[in-house]
Amino acid sequence: ASSRFIPQMMSRLRSRLAFIQDVADRTRVERHYRRAKPPIAYGAKQAILVEGLWDNPNHWLRLWIFLHAYLKDNRVDVIGVLRSRDNWDNWRKRKSLEALGIRRFVYLDDIDNDDPNRAAAIKSILNGASSAGEMLGLQLPDGLPAYVFFDSVLKIERHPQPKIEGNPAWHAALDELMRFQGRYADVFDRNDVVAVVSSHAWKSEWATLCWTALRRKVPFFYMTAHYDSIRVRRMNSVADYLAPNEHLPYEEFKALPQPVQDSLIERGQAYLADRFSGNSDFIVLRYSVDVSQRTNDRSETFARLGLPADKPLAVIYAHSWFDFPHTQGMTNFTEPLDWIKFTIAAISPLTNVSWAVKPHPCDRWYGAVRMQDFVNELPPHVKIIPDDCDSLAVQQVADALVTIQGSIAIEGAAMGKRVLCADRSMYTDWGFAHTARSREDYADKLGHILELAMPTEEQSRHAMAYAALALAPPPAEARWLRLSCDSRFLEGTLYPEVRDMLSDRTEAVEIEIEKMRQWFKAPFHSYNAWRTIDCFSPTGAALQQ
């Protein structure tokens, strides 16, 4: 017993010291926010809702930047959204919002938890639903897409195919979702809300906020950070919810002046070359790019895959199992595990091609379930790619790439590889990838994978432009604010970074505020994409298209 006592005490001590350090770093950052509060119009009739459900240093920083930018030209009050009045966690979140100058708050748990009408409605909605397909076909209140509820359960359960019959998680999740709907409706009824800003746009507590705003034609700003830069997607209608991530529709790209299009292509090409350098802190790239394992030797790569180098290779890139797979409009499959099982069954007799299955990088980070948990007893011509195998090394030797709707399609098409998407995606309208219209069409395309047309030079260039608009941060000359990945919060490094940023990079922060202020008046719905376009069109000509 004594041999375990000392390690346990040391672990507790380290946790306690980390907690004390976190509080100290948080206090220093919030002291800066309090000295430079956004210009909130306290008591104004109109207000914006600010989501405070997600406790992350980068989220509070982005909110501080957003509020300074928005409130310079809009005289409104600000209302913070919190989950509960109880416990230390919610108290800390309230203190963070108060540091931003927010004085008014609403709480999601301020609603009757035992409403018999809601209980009866839940029973009626779930009655007879016993499969994933039936769950995805449910008719939810206020027209909310059923996949919001479905994907929320996947996330809560941390499982790609949660049991349906006899699983109380479905009832509990729907009860929670409907409580959130009722609470948000009440908040909008009682307040003249003119905008909403949130760190997420899906999972029940965020999705219901977004949907309630859009149903009432209130702009919803989904603000996060991907690939090191701030991303904000402005949604104005429920139609926008079908494409909630930052991007630029193809028709809007074609409407840009040709010099701007050319600059975007060059920017995308440069970014994709740097994407595999190992310089990005974004979690997906941290777990997929390993320069130390990279080789340009085709035979060596095939040896690592356990496949012969003299046969064509198609690589299947998996989706994260439970990270909201329906947000881009997936309809051909119920969830990623349904897709991967269907794919394995379809390719098992296709021995003229070697097939390699690449697990999603986040499988390693979550550590919940792995590809090997569900895919086993593979035929000899199908292999699972080792976790530490560098993504670029595999791409370079592949003859075809397969994904549901991943960013690999953009990378591959830009590289000149044929790409097959199992379902629609944010980039379907750009035309640089083959998209399956149904499960049957997908199986047929897999069977003729080597006969699919390679992207034309123009299509590859379009993939580069799309990469510049949807993946890349703005070019260096845009003087954008670089952020470490939000996941670094778990390592305790973000508050010190934010503190140093606010004290040593004030000019970069001020530029970001001013640029966001300008973007609010621009016709583009995606902030990061606009930042890049703006950089290539300093006269503003492109912004008037």
KELO-500959 format. One record per residue (C-alpha): residue in three letters; x, y, z. Coordinates in nm, 4 decimals, decimal comma, padded with zeros to 6 digits. Last residue first. Layout:
<nodes>
NODE res       xx       yy       zz
NODE ala        X        Y        Z
...
</nodes>
This chain:
<nodes>
NODE res       xx       yy       zz
NODE gln -01,8812  04,1455 -05,6667
NODE gln -01,8179  04,4502 -05,4478
NODE leu -01,5571  04,2814 -05,2326
NODE ala -01,3435  04,2021 -05,5342
NODE ala -01,2948  04,5725 -05,6083
NODE gly -01,1905  04,6507 -05,2508
NODE thr -00,8754  04,8335 -05,3589
NODE pro -00,6688  04,5921 -05,1545
NODE ser -00,7935  04,2928 -05,3536
NODE phe -00,5530  04,0095 -05,2735
NODE cys -00,5575  04,0788 -04,8989
NODE asp -00,9338  04,1219 -04,9063
NODE ile -00,9716  03,7780 -05,0610
NODE thr -00,7652  03,6258 -04,7789
NODE arg -00,9534  03,8068 -04,5028
NODE trp -01,2817  03,7227 -04,6776
NODE ala -01,2042  03,3507 -04,6594
NODE asn -01,1237  03,3893 -04,2892
NODE tyr -01,4518  03,5712 -04,2262
NODE ser -01,6936  03,3473 -04,4151
NODE his -02,0338  03,4948 -04,5106
NODE phe -01,8980  03,7313 -04,7757
NODE pro -02,0986  04,0474 -04,8536
NODE ala -01,8781  04,2796 -04,6426
NODE lys -02,0087  04,5080 -04,3653
NODE phe -01,9294  04,2695 -04,0771
NODE trp -01,5972  04,2083 -04,2521
NODE gln -01,4789  04,5637 -04,1821
NODE arg -01,5222  04,5153 -03,8057
NODE met -01,3443  04,1812 -03,8323
NODE lys -01,0534  04,3580 -03,9993
NODE glu -01,0433  04,6227 -03,7271
NODE ile -01,0415  04,3661 -03,4474
NODE glu -00,7754  04,1555 -03,6200
NODE ile -00,5564  04,4641 -03,6701
NODE glu -00,5901  04,5488 -03,3004
NODE val -00,4811  04,1965 -03,2035
NODE ala -00,1797  04,2145 -03,4355
NODE glu -00,0844  04,5553 -03,2887
NODE thr -00,1213  04,4260 -02,9331
NODE arg  00,1220  04,1415 -02,9904
NODE asp  00,3352  04,1641 -02,6741
NODE ser  00,0832  04,2202 -02,3920
NODE leu -00,2329  04,0611 -02,5295
NODE met -00,0397  03,7855 -02,7023
NODE asp  00,1671  03,7116 -02,3925
NODE arg -00,1485  03,6618 -02,1853
NODE val -00,3087  03,4548 -02,4608
NODE glu -00,0034  03,2272 -02,4716
NODE pro  00,0063  03,1956 -02,0915
NODE tyr -00,3674  03,1096 -02,0966
NODE leu -00,3197  02,8532 -02,3734
NODE thr -00,0492  02,6260 -02,2312
NODE gly -00,2374  02,4190 -01,9716
NODE glu -00,2115  02,0899 -02,1601
NODE leu -00,5880  02,0489 -02,1867
NODE phe -00,6054  02,4022 -02,3238
NODE arg -00,3883  02,2816 -02,6138
NODE ser -00,7089  02,1496 -02,7756
NODE asp -00,7919  02,5063 -02,8845
NODE cys -00,5086  02,4862 -03,1384
NODE ser -00,2545  02,7660 -03,1093
NODE leu -00,3633  03,1011 -03,2474
NODE arg -00,2047  03,3178 -03,5184
NODE leu -00,3526  03,6675 -03,5588
NODE trp -00,3498  03,7818 -03,9203
NODE arg -00,1064  04,0288 -04,0731
NODE ala -00,2655  04,0043 -04,4206
NODE glu  00,0888  04,0047 -04,5630
NODE ala  00,1428  03,6608 -04,4094
NODE pro -00,1236  03,5001 -04,6257
NODE pro -00,4636  03,4275 -04,4679
NODE pro -00,5053  03,0945 -04,2897
NODE ala -00,5506  02,8001 -04,5225
NODE leu -00,8327  02,5500 -04,5134
NODE ala -01,1523  02,6944 -04,6634
NODE leu -01,0464  02,9800 -04,8925
NODE ala -00,6890  02,8887 -04,9832
NODE ala -00,7810  02,5200 -05,0046
NODE tyr -01,0665  02,6108 -05,2390
NODE ala -00,8192  02,7916 -05,4627
NODE met -00,5938  02,4850 -05,4683
NODE ala -00,8898  02,2620 -05,5501
NODE his -00,9754  02,5009 -05,8333
NODE arg -00,6237  02,4618 -05,9677
NODE ser -00,6667  02,0849 -05,9656
NODE gln -00,9963  02,1291 -06,1527
NODE glu -00,8256  02,3475 -06,4136
NODE glu -00,5482  02,0921 -06,4645
NODE thr -00,8124  01,8246 -06,5110
NODE pro -00,8907  01,5932 -06,2251
NODE met -00,8319  01,2252 -06,3048
NODE ala -01,1342  01,0544 -06,4524
NODE leu -01,2715  00,7485 -06,2763
NODE glu -01,1608  00,4290 -06,4481
NODE leu -00,9274  00,3271 -06,1661
NODE ile -01,2133  00,3281 -05,9169
NODE his -01,4422  00,1137 -06,1303
NODE gly -01,5759 -00,1088 -05,8532
NODE leu -01,5565  00,1800 -05,6106
NODE lys -01,7703  00,3831 -05,8508
NODE asp -02,0335  00,1092 -05,8584
NODE ala -02,0398  00,0851 -05,4794
NODE tyr -02,0841  00,4641 -05,4552
NODE asp -02,3652  00,4596 -05,7112
NODE glu -02,5414  00,1922 -05,5099
NODE arg -02,5003  00,3858 -05,1866
NODE ser -02,6377  00,6956 -05,3571
NODE arg -02,5325  01,0022 -05,5598
NODE ala -02,1610  00,9383 -05,5179
NODE thr -01,9388  01,2434 -05,5650
NODE his -01,6356  01,2507 -05,7962
NODE ala -01,3968  01,5288 -05,6901
NODE phe -01,2849  01,8592 -05,8472
NODE gly -01,6407  01,9761 -05,9157
NODE trp -01,6544  02,2960 -05,7096
NODE asp -02,0225  02,2357 -05,6258
NODE thr -01,9298  01,9340 -05,4118
NODE tyr -01,6951  02,1454 -05,1958
NODE met -01,8951  02,1615 -04,8727
NODE ser -01,9657  01,7909 -04,9053
NODE arg -02,2036  01,5416 -05,0624
NODE asp -02,1510  01,1706 -05,0057
NODE ala -01,9112  00,8824 -05,0690
NODE cys -01,6484  01,1145 -05,2141
NODE leu -01,4161  00,9664 -05,4772
NODE val -01,0880  01,1395 -05,5593
NODE arg -00,8587  01,1002 -05,8612
NODE lys -00,5176  01,2438 -05,7774
NODE gly -00,3763  01,5582 -05,9410
NODE met -00,2102  01,6955 -05,6258
NODE ala -00,4796  01,9629 -05,5954
NODE ala -00,7356  01,6832 -05,6218
NODE gly -00,5654  01,4960 -05,3381
NODE glu -00,5405  01,7886 -05,0973
NODE ile -00,9002  01,8933 -05,1551
NODE ala -01,0299  01,5371 -05,1280
NODE ile -00,8180  01,4854 -04,8142
NODE ser -01,0271  01,7619 -04,6545
NODE gly -01,2934  01,5026 -04,5832
NODE gln -01,6406  01,4383 -04,7248
NODE ile -01,6925  01,0622 -04,7191
NODE thr -01,3436  00,9767 -04,8361
NODE val -01,1688  00,7772 -05,1076
NODE leu -00,8332  00,8507 -05,2717
NODE ala -00,7021  00,7016 -05,5946
NODE asp -00,3640  00,6028 -05,7432
NODE ala -00,1829  00,6384 -05,4124
NODE val  00,1979  00,6656 -05,3887
NODE gln  00,2106  01,0366 -05,2993
NODE gln -00,0900  01,0189 -05,0701
NODE val  00,0770  00,7606 -04,8466
NODE ala  00,3932  00,9669 -04,7952
NODE leu  00,1771  01,2747 -04,7363
NODE ser -00,0171  01,1114 -04,4528
NODE asp  00,2875  00,9945 -04,2582
NODE cys  00,2504  00,6457 -04,1101
NODE asp  00,2415  00,6722 -03,7312
NODE asp -00,1082  00,5314 -03,6951
NODE pro -00,0364  00,2239 -03,9097
NODE ile -00,2521  00,1984 -04,2248
NODE ile -00,5214 -00,0706 -04,2091
NODE lys -00,4813 -00,3233 -04,4890
NODE val -00,6935 -00,4654 -04,7737
NODE his -00,5413 -00,6954 -05,0405
NODE pro -00,5043 -00,9849 -04,7958
NODE pro -00,8765 -00,9929 -04,7049
NODE leu -00,9660 -00,8230 -04,3750
NODE glu -01,0503 -01,0258 -04,0676
NODE asn -01,1003 -00,7092 -03,8635
NODE val -01,2732 -00,3729 -03,8797
NODE phe -01,4738 -00,2659 -03,5772
NODE asp -01,2323 -00,2345 -03,2855
NODE gln -00,9381 -00,2079 -03,5271
NODE met -01,0679  00,1296 -03,6428
NODE arg -01,0316  00,2627 -03,2901
NODE val -01,2657  00,3621 -03,0109
NODE ala -01,2239  00,5997 -02,7171
NODE gly -00,8652  00,7248 -02,7404
NODE tyr -00,9890  01,0736 -02,8246
NODE trp -00,6498  01,1867 -02,9558
NODE arg -00,5640  00,8629 -03,1336
NODE asp -00,9016  00,8425 -03,3060
NODE cys -00,8621  01,2115 -03,3916
NODE pro -00,6212  01,1269 -03,6743
NODE his -00,8932  00,9389 -03,8682
NODE pro -00,7985  00,5811 -03,9480
NODE lys -00,6399  00,5234 -04,2917
NODE val -00,7679  00,2197 -04,4826
NODE ala -00,5388  00,0837 -04,7541
NODE trp -00,6745 -00,0950 -05,0614
NODE ser -00,4722 -00,2835 -05,3212
NODE val -00,6510 -00,3005 -05,6557
NODE asn -00,7237 -00,5933 -05,8883
NODE thr -00,8543 -00,7789 -05,5825
NODE leu -01,1937 -00,6106 -05,5814
NODE pro -01,3838 -00,8857 -05,3938
NODE ser -01,3356 -00,7172 -05,0523
NODE ile -01,3922 -00,3677 -05,1922
NODE ala -01,7705 -00,3531 -05,1470
NODE ala -01,7780 -00,5222 -04,8046
NODE ile -01,5047 -00,2902 -04,6770
NODE thr -01,6942  00,0122 -04,8091
NODE phe -02,0247 -00,0882 -04,6520
NODE lys -01,8521 -00,1407 -04,3164
NODE ile -01,6752  00,1969 -04,3508
NODE trp -01,9967  00,3794 -04,4400
NODE asp -02,2095  00,2302 -04,1602
NODE leu -01,9214  00,3139 -03,9252
NODE pro -01,9178  00,6729 -04,0534
NODE glu -02,2894  00,7336 -03,9808
NODE thr -02,6314  00,6721 -04,1369
NODE phe -02,5021  00,6536 -04,4913
NODE asn -02,6131  00,8029 -04,8242
NODE thr -02,7577  01,1120 -04,6546
NODE met -02,4573  01,3205 -04,5445
NODE gly -02,5452  01,6921 -04,5402
NODE gln -02,2197  01,8621 -04,4424
NODE thr -02,3042  01,8616 -04,0709
NODE his -02,3984  01,4928 -04,0775
NODE pro -02,0754  01,3499 -03,9323
NODE phe -02,0999  01,5318 -03,5985
NODE asp -01,7666  01,4284 -03,4458
NODE phe -01,8630  01,0712 -03,3565
NODE trp -01,6444  00,8363 -03,5588
NODE ser -01,3965  01,0828 -03,7079
NODE his -01,4104  01,0153 -04,0799
NODE ala -01,1938  00,7517 -04,2453
NODE tyr -00,9619  00,8033 -04,5422
NODE ile -00,9701  00,5138 -04,7888
NODE val -00,6528  00,4791 -04,9963
NODE ala -00,6558  00,3183 -05,3415
NODE leu -00,3338  00,1551 -05,4590
NODE pro -00,2545  00,0109 -05,8029
NODE lys -00,0416 -00,3071 -05,7913
NODE asp  00,3374 -00,3438 -05,8272
NODE ala  00,4260 -00,2070 -05,4829
NODE pro  00,2754 -00,5045 -05,3015
NODE leu  00,1010 -00,4266 -04,9701
NODE gly  00,2129 -00,4438 -04,6068
NODE leu  00,1531 -00,0718 -04,5611
NODE arg  00,5057 -00,0193 -04,4319
NODE ala  00,6405 -00,2178 -04,7271
NODE phe  00,4332 -00,0020 -04,9605
NODE thr  00,5997  00,3081 -04,8195
NODE glu  00,9456  00,1570 -04,8525
NODE ser  00,8831  00,0542 -05,2122
NODE arg  00,7688  00,4049 -05,3033
NODE asp  01,0786  00,5684 -05,1545
NODE asn  00,9947  00,9342 -05,0976
NODE thr  00,9901  00,8776 -04,7235
NODE arg  00,8169  01,0453 -04,4335
NODE gln  00,8373  00,8990 -04,0827
NODE ser  01,0257  01,1940 -03,9323
NODE val  00,7887  01,4319 -04,1147
NODE asp  00,4930  01,2993 -03,9190
NODE val  00,1704  01,4613 -04,0374
NODE ser -00,1547  01,2946 -03,9370
NODE tyr -00,1772  01,3526 -03,5603
NODE arg -00,0522  01,7097 -03,5452
NODE leu -00,2399  01,7829 -03,8686
NODE val -00,5796  01,6982 -03,7190
NODE ile -00,4949  01,8831 -03,3952
NODE phe -00,4074  02,2164 -03,5493
NODE asp -00,0562  02,3243 -03,4442
NODE ser  00,0668  02,3694 -03,7986
NODE asn  00,4411  02,3577 -03,8747
NODE gly  00,4671  01,9858 -03,9582
NODE ser  00,5712  02,0580 -04,3160
NODE phe  00,2655  01,8845 -04,4612
NODE arg  00,0515  02,1976 -04,4778
NODE asp  00,3445  02,3987 -04,6226
NODE ala  00,3016  02,2654 -04,9758
NODE leu -00,0757  02,2887 -04,9331
NODE tyr -00,0383  02,6529 -04,8318
NODE ala  00,1739  02,7464 -05,1320
NODE gln -00,0714  02,5866 -05,3751
NODE gly -00,3647  02,7498 -05,2013
NODE arg -00,2022  03,0936 -05,2171
NODE glu -00,1205  03,0502 -05,5862
NODE ile -00,4799  02,9498 -05,6607
NODE leu -00,6082  03,2415 -05,4539
NODE ser -00,3828  03,4811 -05,6441
NODE asp -00,5167  03,3520 -05,9748
NODE gln -00,8747  03,4024 -05,8601
NODE val -00,7887  03,7559 -05,7471
NODE pro -00,6310  03,8344 -06,0855
NODE gln -00,9422  03,6926 -06,2583
NODE pro -01,1834  03,9249 -06,0773
NODE leu -01,4180  03,7340 -05,8432
NODE ala -01,7474  03,6066 -05,9834
NODE lys -01,6006  03,2588 -06,0349
NODE phe -01,5357  03,2336 -05,6596
NODE glu -01,8928  03,3346 -05,5820
NODE glu -02,0203  03,0650 -05,8181
NODE tyr -01,7983  02,8071 -05,6483
NODE pro -01,9428  02,8713 -05,3042
NODE leu -01,6855  03,0061 -05,0570
NODE his -01,6055  02,8207 -04,7355
NODE glu -01,6323  02,8532 -04,3574
NODE asn -01,8395  02,5763 -04,2017
NODE pro -02,2162  02,5690 -04,1503
NODE ala -02,3262  02,4424 -04,4941
NODE leu -02,6727  02,2940 -04,4324
NODE tyr -02,7199  02,5528 -04,1577
NODE asp -02,7160  02,8238 -04,4248
NODE ala -03,0595  02,7082 -04,5431
NODE val -03,1911  02,7831 -04,1934
NODE ser -03,1193  03,1497 -04,2614
NODE asn -02,8650  03,4222 -04,1806
NODE met -02,5483  03,2301 -04,1004
NODE arg -02,2150  03,4066 -04,0556
NODE arg -01,9244  03,1643 -04,0379
NODE val -01,6331  03,2945 -03,8327
NODE arg -01,2875  03,1377 -03,8438
NODE ile -00,9861  03,2636 -03,6486
NODE ser -00,6510  03,1267 -03,7644
NODE asp -00,4156  02,8392 -03,6710
NODE tyr -00,5515  02,5628 -03,8968
NODE his -00,9005  02,6006 -03,7552
NODE ala -01,0336  02,8544 -03,5060
NODE thr -01,3922  02,9047 -03,3855
NODE met -01,6806  03,1444 -03,4340
NODE tyr -02,0282  03,0460 -03,5530
NODE phe -02,2002  03,3813 -03,5941
NODE phe -02,5799  03,3547 -03,6018
NODE pro -02,7815  03,6305 -03,7664
NODE val -03,1426  03,6510 -03,6381
NODE lys -03,3988  03,5401 -03,8965
NODE arg -03,6303  03,3981 -03,6282
NODE arg -03,5786  03,0424 -03,7532
NODE leu -03,2078  03,1272 -03,7719
NODE ala -03,1876  03,2250 -03,4057
NODE thr -03,3760  02,9193 -03,2811
NODE trp -03,1604  02,6960 -03,5019
NODE cys -02,8336  02,8358 -03,3668
NODE leu -02,9415  02,8099 -03,0036
NODE thr -03,0761  02,4592 -03,0660
NODE ala -02,7457  02,3619 -03,2269
NODE trp -02,5411  02,4896 -02,9337
NODE glu -02,7021  02,2998 -02,6455
NODE ser -02,7867  02,0027 -02,8681
NODE lys -02,4549  01,9306 -03,0312
NODE trp -02,3941  02,1581 -03,3302
NODE ala -02,3115  02,5214 -03,4116
NODE his -02,0140  02,5721 -03,1815
NODE ser -01,8201  02,8623 -03,0264
NODE ser -02,1217  03,0940 -03,0380
NODE val -02,2188  03,4463 -03,1386
NODE val -02,5844  03,5493 -03,1636
NODE ala -02,7304  03,8615 -03,3239
NODE val -03,0229  04,1075 -03,3023
NODE val -03,1987  03,9742 -02,9910
NODE asp -03,4896  04,1904 -02,8728
NODE asn -03,5421  04,0023 -02,5473
NODE arg -03,8279  03,8196 -02,3760
NODE asp -03,9392  03,6071 -02,6718
NODE phe -03,5789  03,5286 -02,7680
NODE val -03,5013  03,4059 -02,4153
NODE asp -03,8251  03,2039 -02,4007
NODE ala -03,7486  03,0344 -02,7306
NODE tyr -03,4011  02,9580 -02,5983
NODE arg -03,5461  02,7889 -02,2891
NODE gly -03,7980  02,5828 -02,4823
NODE gln -03,5413  02,4620 -02,7351
NODE phe -03,2965  02,3791 -02,4576
NODE arg -03,5592  02,1712 -02,2810
NODE met -03,6323  01,9977 -02,6112
NODE leu -03,2679  01,9038 -02,6544
NODE glu -03,2407  01,7783 -02,2962
NODE asp -03,5446  01,5534 -02,3344
NODE leu -03,4108  01,4308 -02,6687
NODE ala -03,0754  01,3461 -02,5114
NODE ala -03,2356  01,1657 -02,2159
NODE his -03,4625  00,9583 -02,4416
NODE trp -03,1729  00,8584 -02,6668
NODE ala -02,9357  00,7884 -02,3773
NODE pro -03,1877  00,5493 -02,2178
NODE asn -03,0692  00,2627 -02,4448
NODE gly -03,3283 -00,0174 -02,4538
NODE glu -03,3408 -00,0253 -02,8315
NODE ile -03,0892  00,2135 -02,9863
NODE lys -02,7378  00,0855 -02,9173
NODE pro -02,4851  00,3551 -02,9950
NODE gln -02,3197  00,3215 -03,3364
NODE pro -02,0087  00,5425 -03,3694
NODE his -01,9464  00,5642 -02,9925
NODE arg -01,8460  00,8493 -02,7651
NODE glu -02,1899  00,8164 -02,6008
NODE ile -02,2359  01,1927 -02,5758
NODE lys -02,0926  01,2515 -02,9227
NODE leu -02,3022  00,9819 -03,0902
NODE val -02,6056  01,1096 -02,8979
NODE ser -02,5460  01,4631 -03,0273
NODE asp -02,5120  01,3273 -03,3819
NODE phe -02,8624  01,1802 -03,3681
NODE phe -03,0242  01,4900 -03,2149
NODE val -02,8677  01,7213 -03,4732
NODE tyr -02,9365  01,4562 -03,7391
NODE ala -03,3067  01,5018 -03,6764
NODE pro -03,3018  01,8441 -03,8414
NODE leu -03,4915  02,0989 -03,6265
NODE gly -03,8318  02,1647 -03,7835
NODE asp -03,9561  02,3568 -03,4797
NODE pro -04,0090  02,0319 -03,2892
NODE leu -03,8448  01,7159 -03,4267
NODE gln -03,9809  01,4861 -03,6966
NODE leu -03,7728  01,1692 -03,6809
NODE gly -03,6110  01,0394 -04,0003
NODE leu -03,2576  01,0180 -03,8623
NODE met -03,3835  00,8005 -03,5784
NODE glu -03,5545  00,5746 -03,8316
NODE gly -03,2323  00,5321 -04,0261
NODE ala -03,0400  00,4575 -03,7098
NODE ser -03,2848  00,1839 -03,6193
NODE ser -03,5552  00,1185 -03,3579
NODE ala -03,7931  00,4145 -03,3819
NODE gly -04,1389  00,2817 -03,2917
NODE asn -04,2368  00,5674 -03,0609
NODE leu -03,9499  00,8149 -03,0313
NODE ile -04,1560  01,1219 -03,1235
NODE ser -04,4644  01,0163 -02,9228
NODE lys -04,2659  00,9374 -02,6085
NODE ile -04,0812  01,2656 -02,6389
NODE ala -04,4080  01,4589 -02,6788
NODE ala -04,5564  01,2939 -02,3684
NODE ala -04,2502  01,3850 -02,1609
NODE arg -04,2611  01,7405 -02,2933
NODE asn -04,6248  01,7760 -02,1919
NODE pro -04,5485  01,6309 -01,8486
NODE asp -04,2870  01,9044 -01,7792
NODE asp -04,0516  01,7632 -01,5180
NODE asn -03,7312  01,9639 -01,5683
NODE asp -03,9075  02,2994 -01,5522
NODE ile -03,6723  02,5653 -01,6845
NODE asp -03,3874  02,7741 -01,5481
NODE asp -03,1317  02,5085 -01,6524
NODE leu -03,0392  02,7012 -01,9639
NODE tyr -02,9271  03,0057 -01,7669
NODE val -02,9531  03,3664 -01,8859
NODE phe -02,7064  03,6404 -01,8023
NODE arg -02,6766  04,0186 -01,8025
NODE arg -02,3644  04,2010 -01,6842
NODE ile -02,1110  04,1356 -01,9612
NODE gly -01,7937  04,3477 -01,9449
NODE leu -01,5546  04,0951 -02,0970
NODE ala -01,4334  04,0144 -01,7443
NODE glu -01,7966  03,9355 -01,6628
NODE leu -01,7898  03,6670 -01,9311
NODE ser -01,4841  03,5063 -01,7704
NODE lys -01,6428  03,5331 -01,4266
NODE arg -01,9556  03,3611 -01,5584
NODE lys -01,7441  03,0776 -01,6949
NODE arg -01,5717  03,0367 -01,3588
NODE trp -01,9083  03,0236 -01,1765
NODE asn -02,0317  02,7613 -01,4234
NODE asp -01,7392  02,5334 -01,3392
NODE trp -01,7590  02,5988 -00,9646
NODE asn -02,1100  02,4629 -00,9279
NODE asp -02,4641  02,5963 -00,9744
NODE arg -02,6262  02,8822 -01,1662
NODE ser -02,6457  02,6604 -01,4724
NODE arg -02,5738  02,6334 -01,8432
NODE leu -02,4636  02,9850 -01,9280
NODE val -02,5643  03,2307 -02,2016
NODE gly -02,4273  03,5848 -02,1672
NODE ile -02,6403  03,8812 -02,2710
NODE val -02,4846  04,1844 -02,4396
NODE asp -02,6384  04,5320 -02,4819
NODE val -02,6504  04,7069 -02,8169
NODE arg -02,5146  05,0185 -02,9897
NODE asn -02,3702  04,8709 -03,3074
NODE asp -02,0757  05,0200 -03,4973
NODE lys -01,7892  04,9772 -03,2512
NODE leu -01,9894  04,7012 -03,0846
NODE tyr -01,9128  04,4406 -03,3505
NODE ala -01,5338  04,4720 -03,3567
NODE his -01,4852  04,5032 -02,9796
NODE leu -01,7348  04,2215 -02,9227
NODE phe -01,5639  03,9915 -03,1737
NODE ile -01,2150  04,0481 -03,0273
NODE trp -01,3360  03,9772 -02,6717
NODE leu -01,5308  03,6751 -02,7969
NODE arg -01,2188  03,5439 -02,9742
NODE leu -01,0182  03,5802 -02,6543
NODE trp -01,2871  03,4068 -02,4474
NODE his -01,2947  03,1168 -02,6956
NODE asn -00,9144  03,0959 -02,7041
NODE pro -00,9028  03,0563 -02,3261
NODE asn -01,1571  02,7693 -02,3368
NODE asp -01,4645  02,7156 -02,1214
NODE trp -01,7473  02,6308 -02,3563
NODE leu -02,0960  02,7234 -02,2367
NODE gly -02,0433  03,0996 -02,2495
NODE glu -02,2459  03,1800 -02,5618
NODE val -02,2936  03,5500 -02,6333
NODE leu -02,6431  03,6713 -02,7162
NODE ile -02,6688  04,0152 -02,8762
NODE ala -02,8943  04,2838 -02,7398
NODE gln -03,1474  04,5462 -02,8434
NODE lys -03,3230  04,7798 -02,6005
NODE ala -02,9994  04,9240 -02,4655
NODE gly -02,9566  04,8942 -02,0869
NODE tyr -02,5790  04,8708 -02,1018
NODE ala -02,4375  04,9752 -02,4383
NODE ile -02,1267  04,7516 -02,4394
NODE pro -01,8061  04,9216 -02,5548
NODE pro -01,5725  04,6174 -02,5231
NODE lys -01,3696  04,6097 -02,2023
NODE ala -01,0022  04,7036 -02,2056
NODE arg -00,8943  04,7079 -01,8398
NODE arg -01,1326  04,4213 -01,7573
NODE tyr -00,9966  04,2169 -02,0485
NODE his -00,6401  04,2663 -01,9209
NODE arg -00,7372  04,1511 -01,5701
NODE glu -00,9030  03,8510 -01,7345
NODE val -00,5668  03,7450 -01,8761
NODE arg -00,3905  03,7740 -01,5398
NODE thr -00,6716  03,5897 -01,3583
NODE arg -00,6639  03,3030 -01,6066
NODE asp -00,2901  03,2611 -01,5605
NODE ala -00,3296  03,2504 -01,1811
NODE val -00,6259  03,0135 -01,1935
NODE asp -00,4405  02,7825 -01,4325
NODE gln -00,1298  02,7872 -01,2112
NODE ile -00,3368  02,6920 -00,9061
NODE phe -00,5012  02,4085 -01,1014
NODE ala -00,1643  02,2827 -01,2282
NODE leu -00,0313  02,2897 -00,8710
NODE arg -00,3291  02,0879 -00,7504
NODE ser -00,2941  01,8338 -01,0299
NODE arg  00,0786  01,7977 -00,9600
NODE leu  00,0073  01,7497 -00,5894
NODE arg -00,2597  01,4904 -00,6600
NODE ser -00,0186  01,2974 -00,8814
NODE met  00,2546  01,3214 -00,6211
NODE met  00,0187  01,1904 -00,3525
NODE gln -00,0817  00,8965 -00,5707
NODE pro  00,2813  00,8182 -00,6537
NODE ile  00,3685  00,8298 -00,2771
NODE phe  00,0784  00,6106 -00,1624
NODE arg  00,1179  00,3288 -00,4132
NODE ser  00,4333  00,1819 -00,2590
NODE ser  00,2836  00,2368  00,0869
NODE ala  00,0000  00,0000  00,0000
</nodes>
